[in-house]
Amino acid sequence: MNNEALISVKDLKKLYEMGEEKVHALDGVSIDIERGEYVAIMGASGSGKSTLMNLIGCLDSPSSGSYVLNKREVSKMDDNELAAIRNKEIGFVFQTFNLLSRTSALGNVELPLIYSGVPRSERLARAREALKSVGLADRMHHRPNELSGGQRQRVAVARALVNEPSLLLADEPTGNLDSRTTAEIMDLFDKLNESGNTLIVVTHEDEIARHARRIIHLKDGKVISDEPVRQTVPS
C-alpha cells in the first residue's frame, strides 16, 4: 500500500447475494491514485466500474479489502462517518446534474456548506467564487430551468468544488450533453486538473476517457489494464 497516495485500494471485493447465486461485483481490485492525478475508469455494463465508483465515493462499503482515502481507512466506517467523509473529502458530479429545481444556481452551490455548518456570509462568498471558477458569474441567480444543459453541469461542478474536496468524482458527466457542450465540460475538467484538482471520471466513452492522464479498464470485477494515456503532440 502506498501511504503517500490520496487513494489506496487493496484487494477490494464486493459480493452481492442474489438468492442462491453470489455475484462478485468487485473481485480483488488494487489501485493507488496520487494527489493531482486525472484518472478515467472504463468498462462495459456489469464490469464493476459503478460499484468501484460507489466504494471510492463512500456511497457503499466493501465486503472485504482495504480502502484508504487521504490517509484514513474508510472501509470499516459506519454510515455517519461515511457521510462526513463524503461531505468533506469528495465532490460529486453526476450525469443527471441533481440540482434543486426551485433553487438558484447560487443556492444549489451553497448546499454542501449548509450541511457543513459554514456561516451564511462565508457560504455566499465561497459559492460565488465557485461559480466564477466555472464561468457562471453572470448566472448565479438563475434557476436550473433557466440554464442550458452545459450551464447546469457547470453549476454541479461548482457545487462539487465548493467544499474544496480532496477528490472530484464524476459519473458519466457528459451523458446528457450534446457534443459541443461535452467538449466545453471536458475542457473545464482539463483546467481543473491543471490547477491541482484530483479527478476520477467514470465513463464508457473512449473520447471522454482520453482527456484523463491514465485509464483503468475493468472487466468482471477485475482490473484488466491500467495504463497512462499517450498525449498527442500537435504537429
Secondary structure as UniProt FT lines:
FT   TURN            3..4
FT   STRAND          7..18
FT   TURN            19..20
FT   STRAND          21..33
FT   TURN            35..36
FT   STRAND          38..42
FT   TURN            45..46
FT   HELIX           49..56
FT   TURN            57..58
FT   STRAND          64..69
FT   TURN            70..71
FT   STRAND          72..73
FT   TURN            75..76
FT   HELIX           79..89
FT   STRAND          90..94
FT   TURN            95..96
FT   TURN            101..102
FT   HELIX           105..115
FT   TURN            116..117
FT   HELIX           120..133
FT   TURN            134..135
FT   HELIX           137..139
FT   TURN            140..141
FT   HELIX           144..146
FT   HELIX           149..161
FT   TURN            162..163
FT   STRAND          167..171
FT   TURN            173..176
FT   HELIX           179..194
FT   TURN            195..196
FT   STRAND          199..202
FT   HELIX           206..209
FT   TURN            210..211
FT   STRAND          214..219
FT   TURN            220..221
FT   STRAND          222..228
//
